[in-house]
Amino acid sequence: MPTDTSQVLHTIHTASNDILSGYDTMVERAEPEILPIIEDLQRMHRHHATQLENWLERFSETGVDDDSFRGTVNQAVVTIRD
């Protein structure tokens, strides 16, 4: 587990981006009655990701490449469950 503050922020930002990948796919495929809930969750996670990016900027870093294979898995799971 990373202990460097900027590395911890990158780890959390990566997780947020991976979650957003799943929500982005859900929004595209959601039934109308559940779409507002998914959009609210998507907005919340996007806000968190933006806050993490702001913190990374304080360390003169960016979160541009903060994503992982898990984001692709999240998208696939959403598609398969649909």
C-alpha positions in Angstrom: 0.0 0.0 0.0 1.5 3.4 -1.0 2.3 5.8 1.8 3.4 8.8 -0.3 0.5 11.3 -0.3 0.5 11.9 -4.0 0.7 8.1 -4.7 -2.3 7.5 -2.4 -4.2 10.3 -4.2 -3.4 8.6 -7.5 -4.6 5.2 -6.2 -7.9 6.7 -5.0 -8.3 8.7 -8.3 -7.7 5.5 -10.3 -10.5 3.8 -8.4 -12.8 6.7 -8.9 -12.1 6.7 -12.7 -12.7 3.0 -12.8 -16.1 3.4 -11.1 -17.0 6.2 -13.5 -16.3 3.9 -16.5 -19.0 1.6 -15.2 -21.4 4.5 -14.6 -20.8 5.9 -18.1 -21.8 2.6 -19.6 -24.8 2.3 -17.2 -26.1 5.8 -18.3 -26.0 4.7 -21.9 -28.0 1.5 -21.2 -30.2 2.4 -18.3 -34.0 2.0 -18.3 -35.7 5.4 -18.0 -37.1 4.8 -14.5 -33.6 4.2 -13.0 -31.7 6.6 -15.1 -32.0 9.6 -12.7 -30.5 7.6 -9.9 -27.6 6.4 -12.0 -27.0 10.0 -13.3 -26.9 11.2 -9.6 -24.3 8.6 -8.7 -22.3 9.4 -11.8 -22.3 13.1 -10.9 -21.2 12.3 -7.4 -18.3 10.2 -8.5 -17.3 12.7 -11.2 -17.3 15.4 -8.5 -15.1 13.2 -6.3 -12.7 12.6 -9.2 -12.5 16.3 -9.9 -11.7 17.0 -6.2 -8.9 14.4 -6.3 -7.5 16.0 -9.5 -7.5 19.4 -7.7 -5.5 17.8 -4.8 -3.1 16.2 -7.3 -2.5 19.6 -8.9 -1.3 20.9 -5.5 1.5 18.3 -5.8 2.2 19.5 -9.4 0.8 16.3 -10.8 -2.1 15.3 -13.0 -4.5 12.4 -12.9 -4.8 12.1 -16.7 -3.6 8.4 -16.8 -5.3 7.3 -13.6 -7.3 4.4 -14.8 -6.9 0.6 -14.8 -8.1 -2.6 -16.2 -10.8 -2.6 -13.6 -12.6 0.2 -15.4 -12.8 -2.0 -18.5 -14.1 -4.9 -16.3 -16.7 -2.5 -14.8 -17.9 -1.6 -18.3 -18.1 -5.3 -19.4 -20.0 -6.3 -16.3 -22.6 -3.6 -16.8 -23.0 -4.6 -20.5 -23.3 -8.3 -19.6 -25.8 -7.7 -16.8 -27.9 -5.6 -19.2 
